[in-house]
Each structure stands twice: as structure tokens, then as C-alpha cells.
Amino acid sequence: MRRRRAAGLPTRCLIIENVPNLLRFLGPEQLRLLKMPFKIHVVSGAFFGCANMRERIVLVAFEEEAHLQNFRPPDAWTAAPVPLGSILKPYTATTGRSLLIKPNSMVERADGTASHVVTPSWPLGARSPTSSYGDPRTPGTLVCLNPKFTGQRTPLTKKQLGELAFGDVRKLHPVELLASFSFKQTEFPVLSGALHDQYSAVCQTVCVNVFEVFTAQALDAMGITEPLRALRERRSHETTHRPGDGYDIVERTSKLGVPYLKFVFRNKQWEPLEEDELSEYERQRHAQIDENQRMRTTLGL
């Protein structure tokens, strides 16, 4: 932003996407540095035809206050998350051997009686890119291939996990994660390197539908109406997208005093995990961020 201003380049609108955890460290004083009026939204791709329920923050800022007043959060496309099975590919123990997980290791790590390993019939989308780490604590990140449990719409229990053999459970492949972020086959970025590197790259991507609909809504607020009109016209022909009447947009404030708008499903079963239910990987990441913040404070940075 400073470089654009120094170069005399206008910034009529700014859209930023990041992890909701940023709200734990982003205070009003940092946001004032934008020198643009803004609104922050917390939304999941599941509201806009994505088979992925990870939440993200979307900050929309305008050069003119009038444009911010004209901006309206986009209406959700669906009244329920897109199911996991809609993006799964036919990987097997042969074609997807590098994706396989040892069931006995998950029995030890499973929480309580439920393992959170699900079948392709899981009625919700993938939960988060922690799929790449095979964490059994997060529903929708590990898929059971055993035909005995075909059709089961709830996570497998620890007892059921004990019945599985190697080859019965796998992680989601990077291309499945891309599909869950609403990338079309023709839009897939080129994935290269080891599988771990591919996961790292994919986990940094945005849900295409989310960015598209917020961009169209922002342009409409500035009087550029064609993108939103075209998007609505296209959606009217996509029968898989139902009107989203099963959600609310709730006003909330972060612990540091930053107001934001959160998209919330009325059916609590569909809500993303709360912070105290995060996967072990996510908790470790949060702990690292907290430690880095304490170190910066100690050093006066």
C-alpha cells in the first residue's frame, strides 16, 4: 500500500484473505495503517458451493467511505455444506498408496469414542487443509475405503477403526483439496515436488468461489454492476447451488476489539470447529504464533 501511494497509484478497493486466527493478533491500531474504511468477514467456502468448511477472514476496504456503505456481504449460495463425496477421486490402495494411513496409529490418537475418520457419504465438506497431515481429530480429513462402512454418515468409532486394515484409510490428495476449494479441473495450478510440498502449496490457496463473490459484491458497491449480474445469471443455471436460507450473519468483536461479521449456519452440526476443538497440528501452530508474539514483545519489536 505504501509503495502504491508513493507511486501515485490509486487503490479504489482492497480485498485481503487470511486465516481467522489473525484476529487474535490484529488490533485497531494496525488496521488504521490501511488508511481506508473497511469491514471484516469470517466465512467458510461451504457457504458458496465449496466442499470445504475451513473458515477464512475476508477484509474488504475502499478508498471512499460511500462505497463501504454501499457494500453488502454476499448472500450464501447453499443452505448446507457441499458433501465430501462430491470432490473425491477414485484413489485406491494401489493408485494412492502414498495417501494411506495406518489405522492402528489412529486408534491411539482418537478422541473419546469417535475417530473422525469418515466415509465418502460424510454429508459435510472437508474440514481443513490439515487433511494433508492425516489428523484423526478433524472430521472429513480422512476417508475410509472399507466397503463394510459404505454409506455411514457419521465418523467411525474407535471400535470400528480397530476393524480396519492398512489400505482402508487414506488422506485427501492435493487435487481433491483443490477441488474442495472450488477449482475446476481446467483451473488446477501445476503441482510439483514431493507430496508434502504439494500439500504445503495447496494449503495456501483461496476458495475461488469466495474470492469471486466478494470481488463481484465490492465492484457492485463501486457502481460496476456487470460482474455481479453475470455471476447471478451463471448461478441461476447451476442447479447444484440452492438458495442459502439456513444461515445468519452475526456481528462479533475480537478479543483485541476489532469488529467483524461472521457467517453462521443455523444448524450447529455444520459449524466449523471451535478453537478448543482444533486439531493437534492447528494447536501447535497457534502455540508457535503465541510464542513468537511473546518473543517480539520481550524484544520490544
C-alpha positions in Angstrom: 0.0 0.0 0.0 2.8 2.4 0.9 4.5 1.7 -2.4 1.3 2.3 -4.4 0.7 5.6 -2.6 4.3 6.6 -3.2 3.9 5.9 -6.9 0.7 7.8 -7.1 -1.3 4.7 -7.9 -5.0 4.7 -6.7 -6.4 1.8 -4.7 -10.1 2.1 -5.0 -10.7 -1.3 -3.4 -8.6 -3.8 -1.4 -9.6 -7.4 -0.6 -7.5 -9.5 1.7 -8.0 -13.1 2.6 -6.2 -14.9 5.6 -6.7 -17.2 8.5 -9.3 -16.2 11.2 -6.5 -16.7 13.8 -5.2 -13.4 12.5 -7.9 -11.7 14.6 -6.1 -12.8 17.7 -3.1 -10.5 16.8 -4.6 -7.8 14.6 -5.7 -4.7 16.6 -7.4 -1.5 15.6 -4.0 0.4 15.6 -2.6 -1.9 12.9 -5.8 -1.7 10.8 -5.7 2.1 11.0 -2.5 1.9 9.0 -4.6 0.9 6.0 -6.0 4.5 5.9 -9.1 3.0 4.2 -12.5 2.3 5.7 -13.0 -1.5 5.8 -15.2 -4.4 7.0 -14.0 -7.8 8.0 -16.0 -11.0 7.4 -15.4 -14.6 8.7 -16.7 -17.1 6.2 -16.4 -20.6 5.0 -16.3 -21.8 1.4 -19.1 -24.1 2.4 -21.5 -21.1 2.0 -20.6 -20.7 -1.6 -20.6 -24.1 -3.2 -17.2 -25.3 -1.9 -16.8 -28.8 -0.4 -14.6 -27.3 2.2 -15.6 -26.0 5.6 -12.4 -24.2 6.6 -13.0 -20.7 7.7 -11.2 -17.6 6.5 -11.3 -13.9 7.1 -12.0 -11.6 4.2 -11.2 -7.9 4.6 -12.8 -5.5 2.2 -11.6 -1.9 2.2 -12.5 1.0 0.0 -10.9 4.4 -0.8 -14.3 6.1 -0.4 -16.5 5.7 2.7 -19.6 5.8 0.4 -18.5 2.6 -1.3 -18.1 0.9 2.0 -21.6 1.9 3.0 -22.9 0.5 -0.4 -21.1 -2.8 0.2 -23.3 -5.7 1.3 -22.0 -9.1 2.4 -22.8 -11.6 -0.4 -25.7 -13.9 0.1 -24.7 -17.6 0.6 -25.3 -19.9 -2.2 -26.2 -23.0 -0.3 -28.2 -23.8 2.8 -25.9 -26.7 3.7 -22.2 -27.6 3.1 -21.2 -29.4 -0.1 -20.7 -33.1 0.8 -17.2 -34.6 0.9 -18.1 -37.2 -1.7 -18.6 -34.6 -4.4 -14.9 -34.0 -4.7 -13.3 -37.4 -4.0 -11.4 -39.2 -6.8 -11.2 -43.0 -7.2 -7.9 -43.4 -5.4 -7.3 -47.0 -4.1 -4.7 -48.8 -2.1 -2.9 -49.2 -5.4 -3.3 -45.8 -7.1 -3.0 -43.8 -3.9 -0.6 -45.8 -1.7 1.3 -42.6 -0.6 -2.0 -41.4 0.9 -2.6 -44.3 3.2 -2.8 -44.1 6.9 -2.2 -46.8 9.5 -5.5 -47.4 11.3 -3.8 -48.7 14.5 -2.0 -45.3 15.0 -5.3 -43.5 14.7 -6.9 -45.7 17.4 -4.3 -44.5 19.9 -4.8 -40.8 18.9 -8.6 -40.8 18.5 -10.5 -38.6 20.9 -13.1 -40.4 23.1 -15.1 -42.9 21.2 -15.2 -41.1 17.8 -12.3 -41.1 15.5 -13.5 -38.5 13.0 -12.5 -40.8 10.1 -15.4 -40.7 7.7 -16.7 -42.4 4.6 -17.4 -40.8 1.2 -21.0 -40.5 2.4 -20.0 -37.8 5.0 -22.7 -35.1 4.5 -20.3 -32.3 5.1 -17.3 -31.0 3.1 -13.7 -31.4 4.0 -12.8 -29.5 7.2 -9.4 -28.0 6.6 -6.0 -28.5 4.9 -4.9 -30.4 8.0 -6.1 -33.3 5.7 -2.5 -33.3 4.5 -1.3 -34.3 7.9 -3.8 -37.1 8.4 -5.1 -35.8 11.7 -7.9 -38.1 13.0 -9.3 -35.4 15.3 -10.8 -33.3 12.4 -13.9 -34.7 10.7 -13.7 -35.0 7.0 -9.9 -35.1 6.7 -9.5 -38.9 6.5 -11.6 -41.2 4.3 -12.4 -44.9 5.0 -12.3 -47.0 1.9 -13.6 -50.3 3.5 -16.8 -51.3 1.7 -18.2 -52.5 5.1 -18.8 -49.0 6.1 -20.1 -47.6 2.8 -23.0 -45.2 3.4 -22.2 -44.4 7.0 -22.8 -40.7 7.5 -21.1 -40.4 10.9 -17.4 -40.6 11.9 -16.2 -44.1 12.5 -15.9 -45.1 16.2 -12.6 -46.3 17.8 -14.1 -49.8 17.8 -14.8 -49.6 14.1 -11.2 -48.3 13.5 -9.9 -51.4 15.2 -11.6 -53.5 12.5 -9.7 -51.8 9.7 -6.5 -52.9 7.9 -3.8 -51.0 6.2 -5.2 -49.7 3.0 -8.6 -48.9 4.4 -8.0 -45.3 5.3 -6.4 -42.5 3.3 -5.7 -38.8 3.4 -7.2 -36.4 0.8 -5.0 -35.9 -2.3 -3.9 -32.3 -3.1 -6.1 -32.4 -6.3 -9.1 -33.3 -4.1 -8.3 -30.3 -1.8 -8.1 -28.1 -4.9 -11.5 -29.3 -6.0 -12.8 -28.7 -2.5 -11.7 -25.1 -2.8 -13.9 -24.9 -6.0 -11.1 -25.0 -8.5 -12.3 -26.6 -11.8 -10.2 -29.2 -13.4 -9.1 -26.8 -16.1 -8.0 -24.3 -13.5 -5.8 -26.5 -11.3 -2.4 -25.0 -10.8 0.6 -27.1 -11.7 1.6 -29.3 -8.6 5.2 -30.3 -8.4 7.7 -31.7 -6.0 7.1 -34.2 -3.2 3.6 -34.8 -1.9 4.4 -32.8 1.3 5.4 -29.8 -0.9 2.2 -30.1 -2.9 0.2 -30.1 0.3 2.0 -27.0 1.5 1.3 -25.2 -1.7 -2.4 -26.2 -1.8 -3.0 -25.2 1.8 -2.1 -21.6 0.8 -4.8 -21.3 -1.8 -8.1 -19.5 -1.5 -11.6 -20.8 -2.1 -12.2 -19.5 -5.6 -15.9 -19.0 -5.2 -15.4 -17.0 -2.0 -13.0 -14.6 -3.6 -15.1 -14.3 -6.8 -18.4 -13.5 -5.0 -16.7 -10.9 -2.6 -15.0 -9.3 -5.6 -18.2 -9.0 -7.5 -20.0 -7.6 -4.5 -17.2 -5.0 -4.0 -17.3 -3.9 -7.6 -21.1 -3.6 -7.4 -20.7 -1.3 -4.4 -18.5 1.0 -6.6 -21.1 1.1 -9.3 -19.5 -1.6 -11.5 -22.6 -3.9 -11.7 -21.8 -6.3 -14.6 -19.7 -8.8 -12.7 -22.3 -9.4 -10.0 -25.1 -9.6 -12.6 -23.2 -12.1 -14.6 -22.4 -14.2 -11.5 -26.0 -14.3 -10.5 -27.0 -15.2 -14.1 -24.5 -18.1 -14.1 -25.6 -19.3 -10.8 -29.2 -19.4 -11.9 -28.2 -22.2 -14.3 -26.2 -24.2 -11.8 -28.8 -26.4 -10.2 -26.4 -27.8 -7.6 -26.5 -24.4 -5.8 -29.5 -23.8 -3.7 -30.6 -20.5 -2.1 -28.9 -20.1 1.2 -31.6 -19.6 3.7 -30.1 -21.7 6.5 -27.6 -19.1 7.8 -27.2 -15.8 9.6 -24.5 -13.1 9.6 -23.7 -12.2 13.2 -21.8 -9.1 14.4 -18.9 -10.0 16.7 -15.8 -8.4 18.1 -12.4 -9.9 18.5 -10.5 -10.0 21.9 -8.5 -7.1 20.6 -11.6 -5.0 19.8 -11.8 -5.5 16.1 -15.5 -5.8 14.9 -16.3 -8.4 12.2 -19.2 -10.2 10.6 -19.4 -14.0 10.9 -21.4 -16.2 8.6 -23.1 -18.8 10.8 -25.1 -21.9 9.8 -28.3 -22.2 11.8 -27.7 -26.0 12.0 -24.9 -26.2 14.6 -23.8 -29.6 13.2 -22.4 -27.7 10.2 -20.3 -25.1 12.2 -16.5 -25.3 11.8 -14.7 -26.4 14.9 -14.2 -24.0 17.8 -10.7 -23.2 18.9 -10.7 -25.7 21.7 -11.6 -28.4 19.2 -8.8 -27.7 16.8 -6.6 -30.5 15.5 -3.3 -31.1 17.2 -1.5 -29.6 14.2 -3.5 -26.4 14.4 -2.9 -26.1 18.2 0.8 -26.5 17.7 0.7 -23.7 15.0 -1.2 -21.4 17.4 1.3 -22.2 20.2 4.2 -21.2 17.8 2.4 -18.0 16.9 1.8 -17.1 20.6 5.5 -17.8 21.4 6.7 -15.7 18.5 4.4 -12.8 19.7 5.8 -13.1 23.3 9.3 -13.0 21.9 8.6 -9.9 19.9 7.1 -8.2 22.9 10.1 -9.1 25.1 12.5 -7.7 22.4 10.4 -4.6 22.1 9.7 -5.2 18.4 
